[in-house]
Structures are given as structure tokens and as C-alpha cells.
């Protein structure tokens, strides 16, 4: 019901698994539904946002990625496999993860599931280094 209200208010966005700069953008498919609980367009000066993510598919390709800012993720439905530098771990409902903007990871779903998380991105400008590139992994590019 709550997600239907957010949708009716124009606070739902379907995010594709790759952006327009990707060489195979023509093959893009829905990756997650993003529901903006607090801000649809967060001002850069505001320190956080509250978003619900409904995951539809695994992270794109085989690589890992980082984020624009530090964040907290809380799994509220389902669960997923998260690969970090320390290995691949199951993240079950109730899991709370605190991550820096420099943390590289990837998320893989169990077939036929649509996990949901509360995603709380923090302040912008705290990432050291560039945004991740397509297809990077822990062995070849991340030291």
C-alpha cells in the first residue's frame, strides 16, 4: 500500500542495469525500483535521504561497484548475496550494513526473488577516488 502511494505521488523510478555511457546500453533492462520516501531530488547540502529499493535483478555483469556517498542499507524483505573484498556472504532480512563511499561490492539475488531494502545515502563529497568503472573486480583493478 505504501509503495502504491509513493508511486501515485511520482516517487518511483525504475533504474536500469546500465547507464547511457555503457557500450551495450541498448541491452539495458530493469535492475531495481527506487521509491523516494524523503526527497525525490535531494539537495546536495542535505546530509541524507531515505529510499526503498526493490531489487529486480543481480548487479550488472561480473564486476563490483562503489557508491556516490556513504550509506546504510537495511534488508526488510528477502535477502541477497553480497560480495565484498572479504568474500561472498548471505544478507538476510534484518541485516543492517554501514558502508563508506569507497566500499566496493556487488549484489546477487536468489532466482525468482525481489528483495527490498531501506537505503539511506549519506552526505555527498566523502568518496576518495573515482566512481567504479564497468566490469572491475577485486583481482584486477582494486588494490
C-alpha positions in Angstrom: 0.0 0.0 0.0 2.8 2.4 1.0 4.7 1.8 -2.3 1.5 2.4 -4.3 1.1 5.8 -2.6 4.7 6.7 -3.4 4.1 5.6 -7.0 1.0 7.7 -7.2 3.0 10.7 -5.8 5.6 10.3 -8.6 8.3 9.0 -6.2 9.0 5.7 -8.0 11.9 5.4 -10.5 12.9 2.2 -12.3 16.6 2.1 -12.6 18.2 0.2 -15.5 21.2 -2.1 -15.0 23.5 0.2 -17.0 23.6 3.8 -17.9 23.7 5.6 -21.3 27.5 5.7 -21.2 27.7 1.9 -21.2 28.8 0.4 -24.6 25.8 -2.0 -24.5 23.2 0.4 -23.3 20.8 -0.9 -25.9 20.6 -4.1 -23.9 19.7 -2.4 -20.6 16.9 -4.0 -18.5 15.2 -3.0 -15.3 17.5 -3.6 -12.3 15.6 -2.1 -9.4 12.6 0.0 -8.4 13.6 3.0 -6.3 10.9 4.6 -4.1 11.9 8.0 -2.7 10.5 8.3 0.9 12.1 11.6 1.8 13.3 13.5 -1.3 12.8 12.7 -5.0 15.7 15.2 -5.7 17.8 15.6 -2.6 19.5 18.9 -2.3 23.3 18.5 -2.3 23.5 20.3 1.1 21.1 17.9 2.8 23.0 15.2 4.7 20.9 12.1 3.8 17.9 10.6 2.1 15.6 7.7 2.7 14.9 5.4 -0.2 13.2 2.0 -0.6 14.9 -0.3 -3.1 13.0 -3.3 -4.7 15.7 -5.3 -6.4 14.7 -6.9 -9.6 18.0 -8.4 -10.8 21.6 -9.1 -10.0 24.2 -6.3 -10.3 25.2 -5.9 -13.9 28.0 -8.1 -15.3 30.6 -9.7 -13.2 32.2 -6.5 -11.7 31.8 -4.7 -8.4 30.8 -1.1 -7.8 31.0 1.7 -5.2 28.5 4.5 -4.4 28.5 8.3 -4.6 28.3 8.6 -0.8 28.5 6.6 2.4 25.2 4.7 3.1 23.3 2.4 5.4 21.3 -0.5 4.0 18.6 -2.4 5.9 17.1 -5.5 4.4 13.4 -5.6 5.0 12.3 -8.4 2.7 14.0 -11.4 1.1 17.8 -11.3 1.2 20.7 -11.3 -1.2 24.3 -12.4 -1.6 26.8 -9.6 -1.2 30.4 -9.9 -2.5 32.9 -7.7 -0.8 36.7 -7.8 -0.5 36.3 -10.3 2.4 34.2 -12.8 0.3 30.6 -13.6 -0.5 28.0 -13.5 2.3 24.3 -14.1 2.6 22.5 -10.9 3.9 19.1 -11.9 5.4 16.1 -9.7 6.4 17.1 -7.6 9.4 20.7 -7.2 8.2 22.0 -3.6 8.7 25.1 -2.6 6.7 27.1 0.5 7.1 29.3 1.3 4.1 31.8 4.0 3.1 31.5 5.5 -0.4 34.8 3.8 -1.2 33.5 0.3 -0.4 33.3 -1.9 -3.5 30.7 -4.7 -3.6 28.2 -6.5 -5.7 24.8 -7.9 -5.0 23.4 -11.2 -6.4 19.8 -12.4 -5.9 18.4 -15.8 -5.4 16.4 -16.7 -8.6 12.8 -15.5 -8.5 13.2 -13.2 -5.5 12.7 -9.4 -5.2 14.5 -8.3 -2.0 13.6 -4.9 -0.5 15.9 -2.6 1.4 15.8 0.7 3.1 18.7 2.6 1.6 19.9 5.7 3.4 22.6 7.5 1.4 24.7 9.9 3.5 26.5 13.2 2.7 28.0 13.8 -0.8 31.6 14.5 -1.2 33.1 11.9 1.1 34.3 9.4 -1.5 38.1 9.2 -2.1 38.9 8.2 -5.6 36.8 7.8 -8.7 33.4 6.1 -9.2 33.7 2.5 -10.2 34.1 1.5 -13.9 32.1 -1.2 -15.6 33.5 -4.7 -15.1 36.2 -4.0 -12.5 36.9 -6.7 -9.9 39.0 -7.2 -6.8 41.7 -9.1 -8.6 42.5 -6.8 -11.5 41.8 -3.2 -10.5 41.1 -2.7 -6.9 44.0 -2.7 -4.5 
